Amino acid sequence: MIKLFLVILAILLPAILLMGFKVFFTKKGKFPHTHVEGNPGLRKHGIGCVKSQDRVARNKKNIFEIE
């Protein structure tokens, strides 16, 4: 049981350190912004976040709505 735990730890610890190298070992380290709205190529094509598009669509006035 202990050997299995040590093997798992030996595999996971380097993986976690390598994935977070920039975050852990630099002064201004932070995770990259991977959200759809943070991608300039998608913004150029007018592609946005579904949640944001839904919010805008819900706030639009429908001509069939009665106030």
LUMTORVO-111853 format. One record per residue (C-alpha): residue number from 1; residue in one letter; y, z, x. Coordinates in nm, 4 decimals, m for minus. Layout:
N
> NUM  A  Y  Z  X
...
This chain:
67
> 1  M  0.0000  0.0000  0.0000
> 2  I  0.2405  0.0888  0.2797
> 3  K  0.1500  m0.2302  0.4702
> 4  L  0.2282  m0.4411  0.1627
> 5  F  0.5628  m0.2656  0.1216
> 6  L  0.6524  m0.3296  0.4864
> 7  V  0.5565  m0.6976  0.4603
> 8  I  0.7685  m0.7411  0.1480
> 9  L  1.0580  m0.5599  0.3137
> 10  A  1.0224  m0.7761  0.6268
> 11  I  1.0519  m1.0886  0.4103
> 12  L  1.3288  m0.9779  0.1745
> 13  L  1.5646  m0.8052  0.4179
> 14  P  1.6349  m1.1121  0.6376
> 15  A  1.6615  m1.3330  0.3303
> 16  I  1.9242  m1.1076  0.1724
> 17  L  2.1173  m1.0766  0.4980
> 18  L  2.1172  m1.4528  0.5559
> 19  M  2.2270  m1.5323  0.1984
> 20  G  2.5149  m1.2867  0.2198
> 21  F  2.6118  m1.3474  0.5823
> 22  K  2.9676  m1.4597  0.5041
> 23  V  3.0210  m1.1795  0.2547
> 24  F  2.8834  m0.9008  0.4712
> 25  F  3.0102  m0.9986  0.8167
> 26  T  3.3587  m1.1448  0.7725
> 27  K  3.6846  m0.9669  0.6993
> 28  K  3.7739  m1.1617  0.3868
> 29  G  3.4215  m1.2381  0.2815
> 30  K  3.3666  m1.3112  m0.0839
> 31  F  3.1186  m1.5060  m0.2855
> 32  P  3.2111  m1.8703  m0.3493
> 33  H  3.3541  m1.9660  m0.6868
> 34  T  3.0764  m2.1736  m0.8432
> 35  H  3.2070  m2.1836  m1.1986
> 36  V  3.2595  m2.5230  m1.3609
> 37  E  3.6360  m2.4795  m1.3763
> 38  G  3.6465  m2.4115  m1.0020
> 39  N  3.5154  m2.7584  m0.9196
> 40  P  3.7988  m3.0109  m0.8686
> 41  G  3.5690  m3.3115  m0.9141
> 42  L  3.4622  m3.1953  m1.2596
> 43  R  3.8217  m3.1151  m1.3563
> 44  K  3.9247  m3.4664  m1.2550
> 45  H  3.6749  m3.6063  m1.5064
> 46  G  3.7890  m3.3661  m1.7781
> 47  I  3.4716  m3.1586  m1.7742
> 48  G  3.5295  m2.7908  m1.8374
> 49  C  3.3571  m2.4724  m1.9334
> 50  V  3.1832  m2.4819  m2.2692
> 51  K  3.3197  m2.1398  m2.3587
> 52  S  3.6763  m2.2513  m2.2887
> 53  Q  3.6316  m2.5766  m2.4811
> 54  D  3.4843  m2.3848  m2.7749
> 55  R  3.7769  m2.1408  m2.7752
> 56  V  4.0262  m2.4286  m2.7831
> 57  A  3.8344  m2.6039  m3.0607
> 58  R  3.8261  m2.2871  m3.2726
> 59  N  4.2009  m2.2380  m3.2374
> 60  K  4.2842  m2.5918  m3.3533
> 61  K  4.4020  m2.6191  m3.7098
> 62  N  4.1811  m2.8244  m3.9363
> 63  I  4.3558  m3.0378  m4.1970
> 64  F  4.1048  m2.9209  m4.4579
> 65  E  4.1732  m2.5504  m4.4084
> 66  I  4.3733  m2.3766  m4.6783
> 67  E  4.6098  m2.1095  m4.5594
